[in-house]
Amino acid sequence: MKNIVKDSELENVTGGWQYANGTYVNYGSYIMYTVAAGDVLSGIALRFSVSVPEIQGWNNIKDPNVIRAGQVLEIHARVLR
């Protein structure tokens, strides 16, 4: 599954981009994702092809049902441009 990152989110992706198979790919880095109103961890996990427990671990979230708009999450995902 491709994880397409919006242009507005690119500035929040760490690391360098590598060109492979006609697209730019970011390996082993992470994106800082700002939770929007209505977001839930399962939806964020689906968007970035990661699991809810992974997001919880990366961000020390004890209860997956408790996140808030404006909270910044570290998501370790392979993202394509």
KEVEX-52145 format. One record per residue (C-alpha): residue number from 1; residue in three letters; x, y, z. Coordinates in steps of 0.02 Angstrom, whole numbers. Layout:
+-----+------+--------+--------+--------+
: pos : code :      x :      y :      z :
+-----+------+--------+--------+--------+
: NUM :  ALA :      X :      Y :      Z :
...
+-----+------+--------+--------+--------+
***
This chain:
+-----+------+--------+--------+--------+
: pos : code :      x :      y :      z :
+-----+------+--------+--------+--------+
:   1 :  MET :      0 :      0 :      0 :
:   2 :  LYS :     65 :    172 :    -43 :
:   3 :  ASN :     73 :    304 :     92 :
:   4 :  ILE :     51 :    464 :     -6 :
:   5 :  VAL :    100 :    617 :     93 :
:   6 :  LYS :     22 :    784 :     53 :
:   7 :  ASP :    139 :    925 :      1 :
:   8 :  SER :     93 :   1018 :    161 :
:   9 :  GLU :    156 :    870 :    263 :
:  10 :  LEU :    324 :    849 :    175 :
:  11 :  GLU :    412 :    976 :    286 :
:  12 :  ASN :    371 :    864 :    434 :
:  13 :  VAL :    458 :    709 :    364 :
:  14 :  THR :    633 :    678 :    430 :
:  15 :  GLY :    777 :    601 :    332 :
:  16 :  GLY :    818 :    605 :    148 :
:  17 :  TRP :    720 :    551 :     -2 :
:  18 :  GLN :    781 :    415 :   -121 :
:  19 :  TYR :    718 :    398 :   -298 :
:  20 :  ALA :    659 :    221 :   -335 :
:  21 :  ASN :    538 :    148 :   -462 :
:  22 :  GLY :    478 :    316 :   -523 :
:  23 :  THR :    441 :    393 :   -355 :
:  24 :  TYR :    532 :    467 :   -207 :
:  25 :  VAL :    534 :    354 :    -55 :
:  26 :  ASN :    581 :    395 :    124 :
:  27 :  TYR :    647 :    245 :    221 :
:  28 :  GLY :    674 :    227 :    408 :
:  29 :  SER :    621 :    401 :    455 :
:  30 :  TYR :    463 :    467 :    530 :
:  31 :  ILE :    330 :    597 :    504 :
:  32 :  MET :    264 :    711 :    640 :
:  33 :  TYR :     76 :    700 :    618 :
:  34 :  THR :    -39 :    827 :    699 :
:  35 :  VAL :   -202 :    749 :    755 :
:  36 :  ALA :   -354 :    832 :    677 :
:  37 :  ALA :   -527 :    843 :    755 :
:  38 :  GLY :   -615 :    678 :    729 :
:  39 :  ASP :   -455 :    576 :    706 :
:  40 :  VAL :   -442 :    408 :    792 :
:  41 :  LEU :   -284 :    302 :    809 :
:  42 :  SER :   -356 :    162 :    701 :
:  43 :  GLY :   -386 :    284 :    558 :
:  44 :  ILE :   -213 :    360 :    573 :
:  45 :  ALA :   -137 :    186 :    579 :
:  46 :  LEU :   -232 :    135 :    421 :
:  47 :  ARG :   -177 :    292 :    329 :
:  48 :  PHE :      7 :    259 :    363 :
:  49 :  SER :      0 :     67 :    355 :
:  50 :  VAL :     56 :     44 :    534 :
:  51 :  SER :    -32 :    -31 :    685 :
:  52 :  VAL :   -117 :     54 :    831 :
:  53 :  PRO :      3 :    -31 :    954 :
:  54 :  GLU :    150 :     37 :    854 :
:  55 :  ILE :     83 :    214 :    865 :
:  56 :  GLN :     52 :    190 :   1051 :
:  57 :  GLY :    231 :    130 :   1077 :
:  58 :  TRP :    312 :    269 :    977 :
:  59 :  ASN :    213 :    401 :   1071 :
:  60 :  ASN :    193 :    324 :   1245 :
:  61 :  ILE :      3 :    321 :   1228 :
:  62 :  LYS :    -73 :    211 :   1363 :
:  63 :  ASP :   -256 :    220 :   1309 :
:  64 :  PRO :   -283 :    212 :   1119 :
:  65 :  ASN :   -453 :    293 :   1140 :
:  66 :  VAL :   -379 :    452 :   1213 :
:  67 :  ILE :   -299 :    570 :   1088 :
:  68 :  ARG :   -339 :    752 :   1059 :
:  69 :  ALA :   -342 :    872 :    913 :
:  70 :  GLY :   -177 :    965 :    901 :
:  71 :  GLN :    -78 :    823 :    980 :
:  72 :  VAL :     79 :    784 :    879 :
:  73 :  LEU :    116 :    600 :    847 :
:  74 :  GLU :    277 :    522 :    784 :
:  75 :  ILE :    235 :    397 :    647 :
:  76 :  HIS :    374 :    283 :    583 :
:  77 :  ALA :    312 :    242 :    410 :
:  78 :  ARG :    381 :    221 :    236 :
:  79 :  VAL :    308 :    367 :    140 :
:  80 :  LEU :    306 :    398 :    -47 :
:  81 :  ARG :    312 :    560 :   -143 :
+-----+------+--------+--------+--------+
***
